[in-house]
Amino acid sequence: MISYIQYIKLYLFIIISIFLNSFTITSFAHEIKPSIADFYYDDNYLNFEIRLNAELILSNIDASKITNTNSSPLTDIYDKYRLLDKTELENLFIEKWEEIKSNIEIKINNKFSKIDLVRIEIKDITNFEISRDSLIYFKIALNKNSEQFTFKWFKNYGPIILRENNELKIDDDLYTEYLQPGVESDQIFLRENNFRSSFVSISKFFILGIQHIVPKGLDHILFIFGLFLFSSSLNKLVKQITIFTIAHSITLIFVSLSLIKINPHIVEPIIAISIVYVGLENIFKNYIKEYLRYIVILFFGLLHGLGFALVLSDIGYKSSKLFLNLISFNIGIEVAQILLILFLYLLVGIKFAKNRYFRITFQIPSSILIASIGLYWFFQRINLF
């Protein structure tokens, strides 16, 4: 039977391991973002413009398993490519194009189609701490019998957002999809509207919301963990999570409806500071009025809502189902958060939180660890590291 002290030691070992690993997480230069594929078509060609990370693809990093290039053993190769000027990188990408092209599957009427490269446009790297975008333009020949197509690319290239551009269609009829790594798109029709049922659309955004917390939202997970450490009372936890939920729902909806605009280079450092604050507040909780805790959670909830909105900003979803999809995305986030709280409560809150050594052996050390991670992320996100 494992004793309480042994349990705490084991748990702290796991947390410290996560902490050490997290030192390689969440810098803008190394964060893996979804690629974006905008497509349009006429009677002769299906045209693609894909915004991607050329250095990521050239370095052969598996973007389906990690969210940051620093987590890959190939990160040195990635950094080597980042040091190249845009002409050198363009030439290298062209040299590798035949291999890259073979990893992009576009089927017209369920048959593989030839992809013709039009041009490559690599942006100048103005800040080494920020990943640069590369634009790849290619086309596929169509004929009078072309009715629909599907898109799929190599799993290692990571997730990609498909967006249809067509001024002749209303927003409801435009195809928009967030494709997980290696997943083939639905059939996309060329001569009729791409109607998608509300259920299918809502379910996809629900799953996206869950994934934004687990496994991709380590900063949000730590914030929730910090809320839990303040009090293991289920009643107080429910109050905190409810306030946090209401707050981030407000800003998530406002941003997604374009009522306010956000700058990720401002939001992300502040989210890191919120983690620092929650950790420190847990340490000095005896000197803090409880009602102030709820005000702080409300404020930071609004900020985290801006962070949640960042994941939707590139999708550019503007149909009449937008509000339903926002609700679905938000519900996915809440389900993930509630499951995390329940997990922590069942693992720690029911029994160990009542132990007289709980604060000294678990609550304070964990809060120091959370605050330390948040502080490191803050410095990293303002490019001091």
N, C-alpha and C positions, 0 to 999 in steps of 0.2 A: 504494500500500500504506500503510495507516494505521500510524504508529509507535506504540510502547507508550505514550509520553507523550501523544500525541494521543488515544489510546483512553481513557486515564485522565481527560483533560480532558473528553472527551465524556460519559463515564460520570458524572463528578461534576456536570456540567451537568444531566443527567437527574435525578440524586438531589436536587440543590438545587431543581429545579423541583417535584419531588414534595413536598419539604419546605415550600416556600413555599405550595403548595396545601393542605398538611395543616394549616396554621394555622387553617383554617376547619372542621376536622373534629373530631367526637367530643365535643361538649358535650351534656349531657343535654337542654338546652332545644331543641336544633336537630337532634338525632339522630332519624331517621325510623324508627319502630318499626312492626312489622306491626300492622294492625288486628285485632281479635278479634270474630268473629261467633258468638254463642251462639244456637242455635235450638231450639225445642221446638214441639210441635204436638198438637192434639186433633182431634176430629171436625169442628170448624168453622173453625179458623184455624191457619196456619203462622206462628209468632211469632218475631221476630228482636230480639235486643239486640246492637247493634254498638258496641264501644268503639273510638273513633277519635280522630284529631287534627283537630278542626273547623277550626282556623286553617290547617292544611295544605291542606285541601280548598278552603276559601274563597279562599285566595291563588292557586289554580290552579298550584301547583308540581307539576312532573312527578316523582312519587315513584318512578317505575319506573326512572329513570336515575341517581339520586343517593341517597346514604344520609344526607345532612345538608342541612338547608335553607339553610345558609350557602353551599352550592355553587351555589345557584340565583340568577339575577338578580332574582328576585321576593322575596328574603329580607326586604327592607324592608317589603313588604306583609304578610308573615307576622308580623313583629315588631309591626306596627301592630295587627293583630288580637289579638295576645297581650296588648296593653295594655288591651283592653276588659274590662269586668267581665262576669260570667257572664250577666246579664240582656241586656246589649247584644249579646253574642255569640249568645245563644239567638235573639233577635229577628232578627238578621242571617241566621242559619242557616235560620230558618223562611222568610224572604223568598226565599232561594235554593233552598228545598227542591224545588220543581218541576224545576229544572234538575239538582239533585243526584240526585233520584229517577230521572230519565231515564237516568242513568249506572249504574243498578243493574238488572241483568237477572235476574229470577227466572221460570223456566219451570215451570209445572205440567203434567205430561204433554206436555212439549215445546212448550207454548204460553205466550206471554208473559202474565204475570198482573199485575193491578193491585196496587200497593203503597199501603197506607193508613198514614199516620203516626199513631202513638199519642201519643208525647211525646218531647221532647228534654231531656236533663239535662246541663248543663254544670257541671263541678266548679269550685269556687273555686280561684283560682291563689294558692297560699300561698308559692311560691318561684318567682320569675321565671326562675331558672336550670334549672327542671325543666318539661318540657312537661306540660300538663294534659290530662286525659282528658275526653272528651265521650261520653255514652251516647245512642244513637239507638234508639228503640223503634218498630217498625212491624209490620204483620201483613198476611197475604195470605189471602183467603177460600178455603176448601176445600169440596169436595162429596164425595158418596159415591163418585164415580168417580176422585178424586184418588189416584194411586198413587205417583208419584215427582216429584222436582223437581231442578232444577240452579240453581246460583248463579254469577253472574259480575258483576264491576263494572269500572268504567273503569280502564284501565291506569295512568293518572296518579295514581290513589289509592294505588298501591303494593300490596305483598303483604297478604294477609289470611288469618287462621286461622279455619277453620270447625269448630265444635264442637257436637255434638248433646248435648242434655240430656234425659234420659228415665229416670226412676227405675224404670220397669218393665222396663228392659233391663239386661243385664249389660254390663260394660265392653267385652267383646269385640265386642259388637253395636252399639256406639255409633260414629257416624261422626265421624272427626277428619281434617282435611286442612289442609295448608299450601299455599295457592294463590299461585303467582307472579303478578305484576301482569298483569291482563288475561286470565288463564286461566280457563276455565270449569270448574266442578267436575264430578266424575263424577255419574252419576245417584244421587240419594239417595232410598232407598225409604221410604215412609211406613207401609206395612202389612206389611213384612217386614224381616228383619235385613239390615243393610248389610255383608255379608261382603266382605272384601278379601283377596285371596291374599297369602301371605307374600312372594312375589317382588315384587309391586307395592309393598307397604308398605316392604320393605327397600330397594328401588331408590330410592324417593323420599327416604328418610332418607340414603342414600349421597350423592345429589346435593346434599341440604341441607348435609351435612358439607363437601363440596368448596366450595360457595358461601360457607360461613362463613369460609373462609380466602381464597379468590379468588372474587369481588373484595372481599368485605365485611370481611375481617379484617386491615386494614392494621397494627394494633398487633401481631398475631400474626406477620404477615409480617416486620416489623422485628425481632422477637425472634429468629426463625429466621435472618434475615440476620446478626444479631449473633453467633449461634452459629457460623455459617459463617466469620465474620471472625476468630474466635479461632484457628482452625486450618483450613488447606485440606487437611489429611490426610484422605482418605476414611475411613480406619479410625477416626480420632477423631471425625469427623462422625457416623458410624454410631452410635458409642457415645453421643454426646450426644443424638442424636435418639431413640435407644432409651430412654434414661433419661427424657427429656422425655415420650415417648409413654406409658410405663408410669405416670408420675406423674399426667399429666392424665387418663388413662383411669380411674384410681382415683377421683378426685374427681368426674369426670363421672358415673360410675355411682352413686356415693354420693348425689349431689344428686338425680339423676333418679329414684332409688328412694326419695326423701324421707327418707334416713337422716341427712342434714344439711341445714341451710337456709342460704341466702346472702343477703347484702344487696349489690346491685349498686353502691351508692354507696360501699361499702368495697372491693369487689373491683376495680373498674375503676381507681381511683387506684393500687392496689398493682401491677396489671399494668403501668401506666405506669412505676412505679418499677423494675420488673424490666427494662424496656428500658433505662432509665438505667444501672442497675448493669451489665448485660451490655456496654454500650458503654464504660463506664469500665474495666471489667475487661480488655477488649481492649487498651485504651491502656496499662495497667500490667501486662500479662500476664507480663512478665519477673520480676515481684515476687510472683507468685501461684503457689501449689502447684497442680499439675494436678488432684489428687484433690479439692481444694476446689471447683474448677469444677464437678465432677460433683455434689457435694452441693448447690451453689447451683442447678444446673439441676433437680435433683430437687425442691427446695423451690418454685421458681418454676413448675415443671410442675404441681404441685398447685394453685397459684393460677390458672394458665391454664385448668386443668380446670374451675374454678368459673366462669370466663368463658365457656367453651364451653357449660356447662350452662344459662347464662342464656337462650340461644337456644331451648332446649327447654322452659323453665319455663312459658311461656305456652301452649304447645301442649296441655299437660295430657293427654298420651297415657298411658292406664293399662291397656291391654289386656294379655293374656298374651304378646303379641308384643313387649312393651316391651324386654326384654333383647336380643332379636334386632335391634330397631330401633336401640338404643343402640350395639350393636356395629357396625351398618351406618353409622351417623352417624360413629362414631369412625374407621372405616376410610376414609370419605370425607375426614375431616380429615387422616389420615395420608397418603393418596394425594396430596393437595394439597401437604403439607409435603415429601414425598419429591421430587415434581416440582420444587418450588422449589429444593431443595438440589441436585438434579441439574443444573438450569438454571444455577445459580451456579457449580457445580463445572466444568461444561463451558465456561462463558463466561469464568471467571476462574481457577479452581483448577488446571486442567491445565497452562497455560502461564505466565500472568502472575504467579501466586503464587510462582513460583520466581525471579522477577526480584529482584535485590538492592535495587531501589528500591520494591518492592511495599509494604512496611510504611510507609514515609514518604509515598509518593504516594497510597496507596489505603487501606490498612488503618486507619491512625490517623485520616485525615480522615473516612472513612466512619463510624468508631466515634464520633467527636466529633459528627457529624451525627445519628446514631442516638440518642445520649445527650441531645442538645439537643431533639430531637423528643419523646422520652419525658418529659423534664423539663417541657416546655411542656404536654404532655397532662396530666401530674400536677397542675400548677397549675390547668389548665382544669377538671379533674374534681373538684377540691375547691373550685371556684367562686371562685378568686382572679382569674381572667380573665373 
